[in-house]
Amino acid sequence: MKATECVPQKISKLMLGSLMLIAALGLIIIGITLLPVFGFMLAVPVIALAIYIFKLHLNEKCEIDI
């Protein structure tokens, strides 16, 4: 298997997870400044979603077997 087959999946997973973390950071800032309870309540699921995306295995071919 070529190593280049896994690159688009890794990049898309990294970009999507990073966007979720940026969105969570924005919600935390909103939680500190404008809407204290509502911003934090929305930030927690977005952070959980970002962690899930980072741990997600998209294709079994790209995983390393131990």
Backbone torsions as a table, in degrees:
resi	resn	phi	psi	omega
1	MET	NA	137.7	179.3
2	LYS	-79.7	145.3	179.3
3	ALA	-71.1	-21.4	-178.0
4	THR	-74.1	-14.0	178.4
5	GLU	-69.9	-27.2	-175.8
6	CYS	-91.3	-14.7	-174.7
7	VAL	-61.5	-47.3	179.9
8	PRO	-61.5	-36.6	178.7
9	GLN	-67.9	-41.8	-180.0
10	LYS	-66.5	-39.7	179.8
11	ILE	-67.7	-43.1	-179.4
12	SER	-66.0	-38.6	178.0
13	LYS	-65.9	-40.8	178.9
14	LEU	-66.4	-42.9	-179.5
15	MET	-66.1	-44.2	-179.5
16	LEU	-66.0	-41.8	176.6
17	GLY	-64.7	-38.8	178.5
18	SER	-66.5	-40.5	177.4
19	LEU	-63.2	-37.9	177.8
20	MET	-66.5	-39.2	177.8
21	LEU	-67.1	-37.2	176.8
22	ILE	-65.7	-40.6	177.0
23	ALA	-64.1	-39.6	177.9
24	ALA	-65.8	-39.4	177.1
25	LEU	-63.0	-41.3	176.2
26	GLY	-62.1	-40.7	178.1
27	LEU	-67.5	-34.1	177.1
28	ILE	-67.3	-41.0	177.5
29	ILE	-63.6	-41.5	175.3
30	ILE	-62.7	-38.0	178.8
31	GLY	-65.1	-32.8	179.1
32	ILE	-76.5	-39.9	-171.1
33	THR	-94.8	-52.7	-169.2
34	LEU	-102.2	-56.4	-174.0
35	LEU	-121.1	87.9	-170.6
36	PRO	-56.8	-49.1	-176.0
37	VAL	-81.6	-44.0	-174.1
38	PHE	-66.2	-39.0	179.9
39	GLY	-65.1	-42.3	179.4
40	PHE	-71.1	-34.4	178.3
41	MET	-66.1	-32.5	176.9
42	LEU	-81.5	-28.5	-176.8
43	ALA	-71.0	-35.6	-176.1
44	VAL	-62.3	-48.4	177.4
45	PRO	-65.6	-32.1	179.1
46	VAL	-68.6	-38.1	176.0
47	ILE	-65.2	-42.1	177.7
48	ALA	-62.8	-39.1	177.9
49	LEU	-65.8	-39.3	178.2
50	ALA	-64.5	-42.2	178.1
51	ILE	-64.1	-41.0	177.7
52	TYR	-61.8	-41.6	179.9
53	ILE	-65.8	-40.5	178.6
54	PHE	-64.4	-32.8	-179.3
55	LYS	-89.3	-5.4	-175.5
56	LEU	-67.8	136.3	176.3
57	HIS	-103.0	110.4	-173.9
58	LEU	-82.7	-37.0	-175.0
59	ASN	-142.3	131.4	-178.3
60	GLU	-69.9	-22.8	178.2
61	LYS	-66.3	-29.6	-174.0
62	CYS	-87.3	-6.7	-179.5
63	GLU	-82.4	151.8	177.5
64	ILE	-92.2	125.0	178.0
65	ASP	-87.3	130.7	179.2
66	ILE	-110.0	NA	NA
